[in-house]
Amino acid sequence: MAHVIIADECLSCGACEAECPDGAIAEVDGYFVIDPALCQDCGSCVDVCPNEAIHPA
């Protein structure tokens, strides 16, 4: 199962993008998004998110 980033909760710090080993997170139009086709559900992004903005899809 992939994760999603809740835009209203995201601080746009970029920690999740930097930590993702699969390259599944990118900034698009000022928001961070997770590509479910690339996400391997490793949880690395969840662990580094300071605002708990990443949730299971």
Distance bins in CASP14 RR format, pairs under 12 A and 6 or more apart:
PFRMAT RR
TARGET T0000
AUTHOR 0000-0000-0000
RMODE 2
METHOD distances of the structure
MODEL  1
1 34 0 0 0 0 0 1 0 0 0 0 0
1 36 0 0 0 0 1 0 0 0 0 0 0
1 39 0 0 0 0 1 0 0 0 0 0 0
1 40 0 0 0 0 0 1 0 0 0 0 0
1 41 1 0 1 0 0 0 0 0 0 0 0
1 42 0 0 0 0 0 1 0 0 0 0 0
1 43 0 0 0 0 0 1 0 0 0 0 0
1 55 0 0 0 0 0 1 0 0 0 0 0
1 56 1 0 1 0 0 0 0 0 0 0 0
1 57 1 0 1 0 0 0 0 0 0 0 0
2 20 0 0 0 0 0 1 0 0 0 0 0
2 22 0 0 0 0 0 1 0 0 0 0 0
2 24 1 0 0 1 0 0 0 0 0 0 0
2 25 0 0 0 0 0 1 0 0 0 0 0
2 33 0 0 0 0 0 1 0 0 0 0 0
2 34 1 0 0 1 0 0 0 0 0 0 0
2 35 0 0 0 0 1 0 0 0 0 0 0
2 36 1 1 0 0 0 0 0 0 0 0 0
2 37 0 0 0 0 1 0 0 0 0 0 0
2 38 0 0 0 0 1 0 0 0 0 0 0
2 39 1 1 0 0 0 0 0 0 0 0 0
2 40 0 0 0 0 1 0 0 0 0 0 0
2 41 1 0 0 1 0 0 0 0 0 0 0
2 42 0 0 0 0 0 1 0 0 0 0 0
2 43 0 0 0 0 0 1 0 0 0 0 0
2 45 0 0 0 0 0 1 0 0 0 0 0
2 46 0 0 0 0 0 1 0 0 0 0 0
2 54 0 0 0 0 0 1 0 0 0 0 0
2 55 0 0 0 0 0 1 0 0 0 0 0
2 56 0 0 0 0 1 0 0 0 0 0 0
2 57 1 0 1 0 0 0 0 0 0 0 0
3 16 0 0 0 0 1 0 0 0 0 0 0
3 20 0 0 0 0 1 0 0 0 0 0 0
3 22 0 0 0 0 0 1 0 0 0 0 0
3 24 0 0 0 0 1 0 0 0 0 0 0
3 25 0 0 0 0 1 0 0 0 0 0 0
3 32 0 0 0 0 0 1 0 0 0 0 0
3 33 0 0 0 0 0 1 0 0 0 0 0
3 34 1 0 1 0 0 0 0 0 0 0 0
3 35 0 0 0 0 0 1 0 0 0 0 0
3 36 0 0 0 0 1 0 0 0 0 0 0
3 38 0 0 0 0 0 1 0 0 0 0 0
3 39 1 0 0 1 0 0 0 0 0 0 0
3 40 0 0 0 0 0 1 0 0 0 0 0
3 41 1 0 0 1 0 0 0 0 0 0 0
3 42 0 0 0 0 1 0 0 0 0 0 0
3 43 1 0 0 1 0 0 0 0 0 0 0
3 44 0 0 0 0 0 1 0 0 0 0 0
3 45 1 0 0 1 0 0 0 0 0 0 0
3 46 1 0 0 1 0 0 0 0 0 0 0
3 47 0 0 0 0 0 1 0 0 0 0 0
3 49 0 0 0 0 1 0 0 0 0 0 0
3 52 0 0 0 0 0 1 0 0 0 0 0
3 53 0 0 0 0 1 0 0 0 0 0 0
3 54 1 0 1 0 0 0 0 0 0 0 0
3 55 1 0 0 1 0 0 0 0 0 0 0
3 56 1 0 1 0 0 0 0 0 0 0 0
3 57 1 0 0 1 0 0 0 0 0 0 0
4 10 0 0 0 0 0 1 0 0 0 0 0
4 16 0 0 0 0 0 1 0 0 0 0 0
4 24 0 0 0 0 0 1 0 0 0 0 0
4 25 0 0 0 0 0 1 0 0 0 0 0
4 31 0 0 0 0 0 1 0 0 0 0 0
4 32 0 0 0 0 0 1 0 0 0 0 0
4 33 0 0 0 0 1 0 0 0 0 0 0
4 34 1 0 0 1 0 0 0 0 0 0 0
4 35 0 0 0 0 0 1 0 0 0 0 0
4 36 0 0 0 0 1 0 0 0 0 0 0
4 39 0 0 0 0 1 0 0 0 0 0 0
4 41 0 0 0 0 0 1 0 0 0 0 0
4 45 0 0 0 0 0 1 0 0 0 0 0
4 46 0 0 0 0 0 1 0 0 0 0 0
4 49 0 0 0 0 0 1 0 0 0 0 0
4 53 0 0 0 0 1 0 0 0 0 0 0
4 54 1 0 0 1 0 0 0 0 0 0 0
4 55 1 0 1 0 0 0 0 0 0 0 0
4 56 1 0 0 1 0 0 0 0 0 0 0
4 57 1 0 1 0 0 0 0 0 0 0 0
5 11 0 0 0 0 0 1 0 0 0 0 0
5 12 0 0 0 0 1 0 0 0 0 0 0
5 13 0 0 0 0 0 1 0 0 0 0 0
5 14 0 0 0 0 0 1 0 0 0 0 0
5 15 0 0 0 0 0 1 0 0 0 0 0
5 16 1 0 0 1 0 0 0 0 0 0 0
5 17 0 0 0 0 1 0 0 0 0 0 0
5 20 0 0 0 0 0 1 0 0 0 0 0
5 24 0 0 0 0 0 1 0 0 0 0 0
5 25 1 0 0 1 0 0 0 0 0 0 0
5 26 0 0 0 0 0 1 0 0 0 0 0
5 27 0 0 0 0 0 1 0 0 0 0 0
5 28 0 0 0 0 0 1 0 0 0 0 0
5 30 0 0 0 0 0 1 0 0 0 0 0
5 31 1 0 0 1 0 0 0 0 0 0 0
5 32 1 0 1 0 0 0 0 0 0 0 0
5 33 1 0 0 1 0 0 0 0 0 0 0
5 34 1 0 1 0 0 0 0 0 0 0 0
5 35 0 0 0 0 0 1 0 0 0 0 0
5 36 0 0 0 0 0 1 0 0 0 0 0
5 39 0 0 0 0 0 1 0 0 0 0 0
5 45 0 0 0 0 1 0 0 0 0 0 0
5 46 0 0 0 0 0 1 0 0 0 0 0
5 49 0 0 0 0 1 0 0 0 0 0 0
5 51 0 0 0 0 1 0 0 0 0 0 0
5 52 0 0 0 0 0 1 0 0 0 0 0
5 53 1 0 1 0 0 0 0 0 0 0 0
5 54 1 0 1 0 0 0 0 0 0 0 0
5 55 0 0 0 0 1 0 0 0 0 0 0
5 56 0 0 0 0 0 1 0 0 0 0 0
5 57 0 0 0 0 0 1 0 0 0 0 0
6 16 0 0 0 0 0 1 0 0 0 0 0
6 31 0 0 0 0 0 1 0 0 0 0 0
6 32 0 0 0 0 0 1 0 0 0 0 0
6 33 0 0 0 0 0 1 0 0 0 0 0
6 34 0 0 0 0 0 1 0 0 0 0 0
6 49 0 0 0 0 0 1 0 0 0 0 0
6 51 0 0 0 0 1 0 0 0 0 0 0
6 52 0 0 0 0 1 0 0 0 0 0 0
6 53 1 0 1 0 0 0 0 0 0 0 0
6 54 1 0 0 1 0 0 0 0 0 0 0
6 55 1 0 0 1 0 0 0 0 0 0 0
6 56 0 0 0 0 0 1 0 0 0 0 0
6 57 0 0 0 0 0 1 0 0 0 0 0
7 27 0 0 0 0 0 1 0 0 0 0 0
7 28 0 0 0 0 0 1 0 0 0 0 0
7 29 0 0 0 0 0 1 0 0 0 0 0
7 30 0 0 0 0 1 0 0 0 0 0 0
7 31 1 0 1 0 0 0 0 0 0 0 0
7 32 0 0 0 0 1 0 0 0 0 0 0
7 33 0 0 0 0 1 0 0 0 0 0 0
7 34 0 0 0 0 0 1 0 0 0 0 0
7 51 0 0 0 0 0 1 0 0 0 0 0
7 53 0 0 0 0 1 0 0 0 0 0 0
7 54 0 0 0 0 0 1 0 0 0 0 0
7 55 0 0 0 0 0 1 0 0 0 0 0
8 31 0 0 0 0 0 1 0 0 0 0 0
8 51 0 0 0 0 0 1 0 0 0 0 0
8 53 0 0 0 0 1 0 0 0 0 0 0
8 55 0 0 0 0 0 1 0 0 0 0 0
9 16 0 0 0 0 0 1 0 0 0 0 0
9 31 0 0 0 0 0 1 0 0 0 0 0
9 32 0 0 0 0 0 1 0 0 0 0 0
9 49 0 0 0 0 1 0 0 0 0 0 0
9 50 0 0 0 0 0 1 0 0 0 0 0
9 51 1 0 1 0 0 0 0 0 0 0 0
9 52 1 0 0 1 0 0 0 0 0 0 0
9 53 1 1 0 0 0 0 0 0 0 0 0
9 54 0 0 0 0 1 0 0 0 0 0 0
9 55 0 0 0 0 1 0 0 0 0 0 0
10 16 0 0 0 0 1 0 0 0 0 0 0
10 17 0 0 0 0 0 1 0 0 0 0 0
10 25 0 0 0 0 0 1 0 0 0 0 0
10 27 0 0 0 0 0 1 0 0 0 0 0
10 30 0 0 0 0 1 0 0 0 0 0 0
10 31 1 0 0 1 0 0 0 0 0 0 0
10 32 1 0 1 0 0 0 0 0 0 0 0
10 33 0 0 0 0 1 0 0 0 0 0 0
10 34 0 0 0 0 0 1 0 0 0 0 0
10 45 0 0 0 0 0 1 0 0 0 0 0
10 49 0 0 0 0 1 0 0 0 0 0 0
10 50 0 0 0 0 0 1 0 0 0 0 0
10 51 1 0 0 1 0 0 0 0 0 0 0
10 52 0 0 0 0 0 1 0 0 0 0 0
10 53 1 0 1 0 0 0 0 0 0 0 0
10 54 0 0 0 0 1 0 0 0 0 0 0
10 55 0 0 0 0 0 1 0 0 0 0 0
11 31 0 0 0 0 0 1 0 0 0 0 0
11 32 0 0 0 0 1 0 0 0 0 0 0
11 48 0 0 0 0 0 1 0 0 0 0 0
11 49 0 0 0 0 1 0 0 0 0 0 0
11 50 1 0 0 1 0 0 0 0 0 0 0
11 51 1 0 1 0 0 0 0 0 0 0 0
11 52 0 0 0 0 0 1 0 0 0 0 0
11 53 1 0 0 1 0 0 0 0 0 0 0
11 54 0 0 0 0 0 1 0 0 0 0 0
12 25 0 0 0 0 0 1 0 0 0 0 0
12 27 1 0 0 1 0 0 0 0 0 0 0
12 28 0 0 0 0 0 1 0 0 0 0 0
12 29 0 0 0 0 0 1 0 0 0 0 0
12 30 1 0 0 1 0 0 0 0 0 0 0
12 31 1 0 0 1 0 0 0 0 0 0 0
12 32 1 0 0 1 0 0 0 0 0 0 0
12 33 0 0 0 0 0 1 0 0 0 0 0
12 49 0 0 0 0 0 1 0 0 0 0 0
12 50 0 0 0 0 0 1 0 0 0 0 0
12 51 0 0 0 0 1 0 0 0 0 0 0
12 53 0 0 0 0 1 0 0 0 0 0 0
13 19 0 0 0 0 0 1 0 0 0 0 0
13 25 0 0 0 0 0 1 0 0 0 0 0
13 27 0 0 0 0 0 1 0 0 0 0 0
13 32 0 0 0 0 1 0 0 0 0 0 0
13 45 0 0 0 0 0 1 0 0 0 0 0
13 48 0 0 0 0 1 0 0 0 0 0 0
13 49 0 0 0 0 1 0 0 0 0 0 0
13 50 1 0 0 1 0 0 0 0 0 0 0
13 51 0 0 0 0 1 0 0 0 0 0 0
13 53 0 0 0 0 1 0 0 0 0 0 0
13 54 0 0 0 0 0 1 0 0 0 0 0
14 20 0 0 0 0 1 0 0 0 0 0 0
14 25 0 0 0 0 1 0 0 0 0 0 0
14 26 0 0 0 0 0 1 0 0 0 0 0
14 27 1 0 0 1 0 0 0 0 0 0 0
14 30 0 0 0 0 0 1 0 0 0 0 0
14 31 0 0 0 0 0 1 0 0 0 0 0
14 32 1 0 0 1 0 0 0 0 0 0 0
14 33 0 0 0 0 0 1 0 0 0 0 0
14 45 0 0 0 0 1 0 0 0 0 0 0
14 48 0 0 0 0 1 0 0 0 0 0 0
14 49 0 0 0 0 1 0 0 0 0 0 0
14 50 0 0 0 0 1 0 0 0 0 0 0
14 51 0 0 0 0 0 1 0 0 0 0 0
14 53 0 0 0 0 0 1 0 0 0 0 0
14 54 0 0 0 0 0 1 0 0 0 0 0
15 25 0 0 0 0 1 0 0 0 0 0 0
15 32 0 0 0 0 1 0 0 0 0 0 0
15 44 0 0 0 0 1 0 0 0 0 0 0
15 45 1 0 0 1 0 0 0 0 0 0 0
15 46 0 0 0 0 0 1 0 0 0 0 0
15 47 0 0 0 0 1 0 0 0 0 0 0
15 48 1 0 1 0 0 0 0 0 0 0 0
15 49 1 0 0 1 0 0 0 0 0 0 0
15 50 1 0 0 1 0 0 0 0 0 0 0
15 51 0 0 0 0 1 0 0 0 0 0 0
15 52 0 0 0 0 0 1 0 0 0 0 0
15 53 0 0 0 0 0 1 0 0 0 0 0
15 54 0 0 0 0 0 1 0 0 0 0 0
16 22 0 0 0 0 0 1 0 0 0 0 0
16 23 0 0 0 0 0 1 0 0 0 0 0
16 24 0 0 0 0 1 0 0 0 0 0 0
16 25 1 0 1 0 0 0 0 0 0 0 0
16 26 0 0 0 0 0 1 0 0 0 0 0
16 27 0 0 0 0 0 1 0 0 0 0 0
16 31 0 0 0 0 0 1 0 0 0 0 0
16 32 1 0 0 1 0 0 0 0 0 0 0
16 33 0 0 0 0 0 1 0 0 0 0 0
16 34 0 0 0 0 1 0 0 0 0 0 0
16 39 0 0 0 0 0 1 0 0 0 0 0
16 42 0 0 0 0 0 1 0 0 0 0 0
16 43 0 0 0 0 1 0 0 0 0 0 0
16 44 0 0 0 0 1 0 0 0 0 0 0
16 45 1 1 0 0 0 0 0 0 0 0 0
16 46 0 0 0 0 1 0 0 0 0 0 0
16 47 0 0 0 0 1 0 0 0 0 0 0
16 48 1 0 0 1 0 0 0 0 0 0 0
16 49 1 0 1 0 0 0 0 0 0 0 0
16 50 0 0 0 0 1 0 0 0 0 0 0
16 51 0 0 0 0 0 1 0 0 0 0 0
16 52 0 0 0 0 0 1 0 0 0 0 0
16 53 0 0 0 0 1 0 0 0 0 0 0
16 54 1 0 0 1 0 0 0 0 0 0 0
17 23 1 0 0 1 0 0 0 0 0 0 0
17 24 0 0 0 0 1 0 0 0 0 0 0
17 25 1 0 1 0 0 0 0 0 0 0 0
17 26 1 0 0 1 0 0 0 0 0 0 0
17 27 1 0 0 1 0 0 0 0 0 0 0
17 28 0 0 0 0 0 1 0 0 0 0 0
17 30 0 0 0 0 0 1 0 0 0 0 0
17 31 0 0 0 0 0 1 0 0 0 0 0
17 32 1 0 0 1 0 0 0 0 0 0 0
17 33 0 0 0 0 1 0 0 0 0 0 0
17 34 0 0 0 0 1 0 0 0 0 0 0
17 35 0 0 0 0 0 1 0 0 0 0 0
17 44 0 0 0 0 0 1 0 0 0 0 0
17 45 0 0 0 0 1 0 0 0 0 0 0
17 48 0 0 0 0 1 0 0 0 0 0 0
17 49 0 0 0 0 0 1 0 0 0 0 0
17 54 0 0 0 0 0 1 0 0 0 0 0
18 25 0 0 0 0 1 0 0 0 0 0 0
18 26 0 0 0 0 0 1 0 0 0 0 0
18 27 0 0 0 0 0 1 0 0 0 0 0
18 32 0 0 0 0 0 1 0 0 0 0 0
18 44 0 0 0 0 1 0 0 0 0 0 0
18 45 0 0 0 0 1 0 0 0 0 0 0
18 48 1 0 0 1 0 0 0 0 0 0 0
18 49 0 0 0 0 0 1 0 0 0 0 0
19 25 0 0 0 0 1 0 0 0 0 0 0
19 32 0 0 0 0 0 1 0 0 0 0 0
19 42 0 0 0 0 1 0 0 0 0 0 0
19 43 0 0 0 0 1 0 0 0 0 0 0
19 44 1 0 1 0 0 0 0 0 0 0 0
19 45 1 0 1 0 0 0 0 0 0 0 0
19 46 0 0 0 0 1 0 0 0 0 0 0
19 47 1 0 0 1 0 0 0 0 0 0 0
19 48 1 0 1 0 0 0 0 0 0 0 0
19 49 0 0 0 0 1 0 0 0 0 0 0
19 50 0 0 0 0 0 1 0 0 0 0 0
19 54 0 0 0 0 0 1 0 0 0 0 0
20 26 0 0 0 0 1 0 0 0 0 0 0
20 32 0 0 0 0 1 0 0 0 0 0 0
20 33 0 0 0 0 0 1 0 0 0 0 0
20 34 0 0 0 0 1 0 0 0 0 0 0
20 35 0 0 0 0 1 0 0 0 0 0 0
20 38 0 0 0 0 1 0 0 0 0 0 0
20 39 0 0 0 0 1 0 0 0 0 0 0
20 40 0 0 0 0 1 0 0 0 0 0 0
20 41 0 0 0 0 0 1 0 0 0 0 0
20 42 0 0 0 0 1 0 0 0 0 0 0
20 43 0 0 0 0 1 0 0 0 0 0 0
20 44 1 0 0 1 0 0 0 0 0 0 0
20 45 1 0 1 0 0 0 0 0 0 0 0
20 46 0 0 0 0 0 1 0 0 0 0 0
20 47 0 0 0 0 0 1 0 0 0 0 0
20 48 0 0 0 0 1 0 0 0 0 0 0
20 49 0 0 0 0 0 1 0 0 0 0 0
20 54 0 0 0 0 0 1 0 0 0 0 0
21 38 0 0 0 0 0 1 0 0 0 0 0
21 39 0 0 0 0 0 1 0 0 0 0 0
21 40 1 0 0 1 0 0 0 0 0 0 0
21 41 0 0 0 0 0 1 0 0 0 0 0
21 42 1 0 0 1 0 0 0 0 0 0 0
21 43 0 0 0 0 1 0 0 0 0 0 0
21 44 1 0 0 1 0 0 0 0 0 0 0
21 45 0 0 0 0 1 0 0 0 0 0 0
21 47 0 0 0 0 0 1 0 0 0 0 0
21 48 0 0 0 0 0 1 0 0 0 0 0
22 34 0 0 0 0 1 0 0 0 0 0 0
22 35 0 0 0 0 1 0 0 0 0 0 0
22 36 0 0 0 0 0 1 0 0 0 0 0
22 37 0 0 0 0 1 0 0 0 0 0 0
22 38 1 0 1 0 0 0 0 0 0 0 0
22 39 1 0 0 1 0 0 0 0 0 0 0
22 40 1 0 1 0 0 0 0 0 0 0 0
22 41 0 0 0 0 1 0 0 0 0 0 0
22 42 1 0 0 1 0 0 0 0 0 0 0
22 43 0 0 0 0 0 1 0 0 0 0 0
22 44 0 0 0 0 1 0 0 0 0 0 0
22 45 0 0 0 0 1 0 0 0 0 0 0
23 32 0 0 0 0 0 1 0 0 0 0 0
23 33 0 0 0 0 0 1 0 0 0 0 0
23 34 0 0 0 0 1 0 0 0 0 0 0
23 35 1 0 0 1 0 0 0 0 0 0 0
23 37 0 0 0 0 0 1 0 0 0 0 0
23 38 1 0 1 0 0 0 0 0 0 0 0
23 39 0 0 0 0 1 0 0 0 0 0 0
23 40 0 0 0 0 1 0 0 0 0 0 0
23 42 0 0 0 0 0 1 0 0 0 0 0
23 44 0 0 0 0 0 1 0 0 0 0 0
23 45 0 0 0 0 1 0 0 0 0 0 0
24 32 0 0 0 0 0 1 0 0 0 0 0
24 33 0 0 0 0 1 0 0 0 0 0 0
24 34 1 0 1 0 0 0 0 0 0 0 0
24 35 1 0 1 0 0 0 0 0 0 0 0
24 36 1 0 0 1 0 0 0 0 0 0 0
24 37 0 0 0 0 1 0 0 0 0 0 0
24 38 1 1 0 0 0 0 0 0 0 0 0
24 39 1 0 1 0 0 0 0 0 0 0 0
24 40 1 0 0 1 0 0 0 0 0 0 0
24 41 0 0 0 0 1 0 0 0 0 0 0
24 42 0 0 0 0 1 0 0 0 0 0 0
24 43 0 0 0 0 0 1 0 0 0 0 0
24 44 0 0 0 0 1 0 0 0 0 0 0
24 45 0 0 0 0 1 0 0 0 0 0 0
24 54 0 0 0 0 0 1 0 0 0 0 0
24 57 0 0 0 0 0 1 0 0 0 0 0
25 31 0 0 0 0 0 1 0 0 0 0 0
25 32 1 0 1 0 0 0 0 0 0 0 0
25 33 1 0 0 1 0 0 0 0 0 0 0
25 34 1 0 1 0 0 0 0 0 0 0 0
25 35 1 0 0 1 0 0 0 0 0 0 0
25 36 0 0 0 0 0 1 0 0 0 0 0
25 38 0 0 0 0 1 0 0 0 0 0 0
25 39 0 0 0 0 1 0 0 0 0 0 0
25 40 0 0 0 0 0 1 0 0 0 0 0
25 42 0 0 0 0 0 1 0 0 0 0 0
25 43 0 0 0 0 0 1 0 0 0 0 0
25 44 0 0 0 0 1 0 0 0 0 0 0
25 45 1 0 0 1 0 0 0 0 0 0 0
25 46 0 0 0 0 0 1 0 0 0 0 0
25 48 0 0 0 0 0 1 0 0 0 0 0
25 49 0 0 0 0 0 1 0 0 0 0 0
25 53 0 0 0 0 0 1 0 0 0 0 0
25 54 0 0 0 0 1 0 0 0 0 0 0
26 32 1 0 0 1 0 0 0 0 0 0 0
26 33 1 0 0 1 0 0 0 0 0 0 0
26 34 0 0 0 0 1 0 0 0 0 0 0
26 35 1 0 0 1 0 0 0 0 0 0 0
26 38 0 0 0 0 1 0 0 0 0 0 0
26 39 0 0 0 0 0 1 0 0 0 0 0
26 45 0 0 0 0 0 1 0 0 0 0 0
27 33 1 0 0 1 0 0 0 0 0 0 0
27 34 0 0 0 0 0 1 0 0 0 0 0
28 34 0 0 0 0 0 1 0 0 0 0 0
28 35 0 0 0 0 1 0 0 0 0 0 0
31 53 0 0 0 0 0 1 0 0 0 0 0
32 45 0 0 0 0 1 0 0 0 0 0 0
32 49 0 0 0 0 1 0 0 0 0 0 0
32 51 0 0 0 0 0 1 0 0 0 0 0
32 53 0 0 0 0 1 0 0 0 0 0 0
32 54 0 0 0 0 1 0 0 0 0 0 0
33 39 0 0 0 0 0 1 0 0 0 0 0
33 45 0 0 0 0 0 1 0 0 0 0 0
33 53 0 0 0 0 0 1 0 0 0 0 0
33 54 0 0 0 0 0 1 0 0 0 0 0
33 57 0 0 0 0 0 1 0 0 0 0 0
34 40 0 0 0 0 0 1 0 0 0 0 0
34 41 0 0 0 0 0 1 0 0 0 0 0
34 42 0 0 0 0 0 1 0 0 0 0 0
34 43 0 0 0 0 0 1 0 0 0 0 0
34 44 0 0 0 0 0 1 0 0 0 0 0
34 45 1 0 0 1 0 0 0 0 0 0 0
34 46 0 0 0 0 0 1 0 0 0 0 0
34 49 0 0 0 0 0 1 0 0 0 0 0
34 53 0 0 0 0 0 1 0 0 0 0 0
34 54 1 0 0 1 0 0 0 0 0 0 0
34 55 0 0 0 0 0 1 0 0 0 0 0
34 56 0 0 0 0 0 1 0 0 0 0 0
34 57 0 0 0 0 1 0 0 0 0 0 0
35 45 0 0 0 0 0 1 0 0 0 0 0
35 57 0 0 0 0 0 1 0 0 0 0 0
36 56 0 0 0 0 0 1 0 0 0 0 0
36 57 1 0 0 1 0 0 0 0 0 0 0
37 57 0 0 0 0 0 1 0 0 0 0 0
38 45 0 0 0 0 0 1 0 0 0 0 0
39 45 0 0 0 0 1 0 0 0 0 0 0
39 46 0 0 0 0 0 1 0 0 0 0 0
39 54 0 0 0 0 0 1 0 0 0 0 0
39 56 0 0 0 0 0 1 0 0 0 0 0
39 57 0 0 0 0 1 0 0 0 0 0 0
41 54 0 0 0 0 0 1 0 0 0 0 0
41 56 0 0 0 0 1 0 0 0 0 0 0
41 57 0 0 0 0 1 0 0 0 0 0 0
42 48 0 0 0 0 0 1 0 0 0 0 0
42 54 0 0 0 0 0 1 0 0 0 0 0
43 49 0 0 0 0 1 0 0 0 0 0 0
43 54 0 0 0 0 1 0 0 0 0 0 0
43 55 0 0 0 0 0 1 0 0 0 0 0
43 56 0 0 0 0 1 0 0 0 0 0 0
44 54 0 0 0 0 0 1 0 0 0 0 0
45 51 0 0 0 0 0 1 0 0 0 0 0
45 52 0 0 0 0 0 1 0 0 0 0 0
45 53 0 0 0 0 1 0 0 0 0 0 0
45 54 1 0 1 0 0 0 0 0 0 0 0
45 55 0 0 0 0 0 1 0 0 0 0 0
45 56 0 0 0 0 0 1 0 0 0 0 0
46 52 0 0 0 0 1 0 0 0 0 0 0
46 53 0 0 0 0 1 0 0 0 0 0 0
46 54 1 0 1 0 0 0 0 0 0 0 0
46 55 0 0 0 0 1 0 0 0 0 0 0
46 56 0 0 0 0 1 0 0 0 0 0 0
47 54 0 0 0 0 1 0 0 0 0 0 0
48 54 0 0 0 0 1 0 0 0 0 0 0
49 55 0 0 0 0 1 0 0 0 0 0 0
END
